């Protein structure tokens, strides 16, 4: 992708070395198709293959015939309140890509466990419940839909009760491994030329072979302010405390504050929403050429 370890900051808020993108990136009018540089039938060069266990491996057992499609993958990681979901969804819409919110799966599994009365601190019982977890999510960026066992849980998984339960399961390595495979299967089965997948572990564990890997971040005070503006059922102090607790809990499992090698840091502290979305789109278009 032309990104190296020299994380100097550019005016766009994107960090990288001499080959990192700048404000002179191609505009949508310069690009044929969603990204340019590819065609609907053949996709982009270098799409096939991949190391074992990565997102573009041959179709795994259990998927329907024809479900596997090599895609252009954009992986977005970052701390809570960084805008991963809203920015990724808007960028996917602009690119004509699919979109996957991996946090929804953690929430949906937590909701399922609560419904089943499973003790969240019983790791064996939590893992034993996995086979009954019938999960489905829309990858259309214009359709927010999550179901478990055919039940629409799109709103139910956003309750404070479910949010509190997520921390119990997110710390379990065996559950995280199951979810990684689920995320990859969603990416394989999604329609379209590409997909943006966002959440924790995405750039390093779920899709380390993604064409574009982004760590989306912002100063803590900015992240807390943005999250407080989104959550209307809690006070600003409660929202900030919840965000801090989530970051602290997740930090015990994965490093989401520092970009791994080859991952582009996009600092949105001084960028508005549209500028942040455009930075993601620009990175995708540059990688697609």
Buried (B, 14 or more C-beta within 10 A) or exposed (E): BEBBEEBEEBEBBBBBEEEBBEEEBBEBEEBEEBBBBBEEEEBBEEBEEBEEEBBBBEBEEEEEEEEBBBBBBBBBBBBBBBBBBBBBBBBBBBBEBBBBBBBBBBBBBBBBBBEEEBEBEEBEBBBEBBEEBEBEBBBBBEEBEBBBEEEEBBEBBBBEEBBBBBBBBBBBEEBBEBBBEBBBBBBBBBEBBBBBBBBBBBBBBBBBBBBBBBBBBBEBEBBBBBBBEEBEEBEEEEBBEBBBBBBEBBEEBBEBEEBBEBBBBBBBEEBEEEEBBBBBBBBBBBBBE
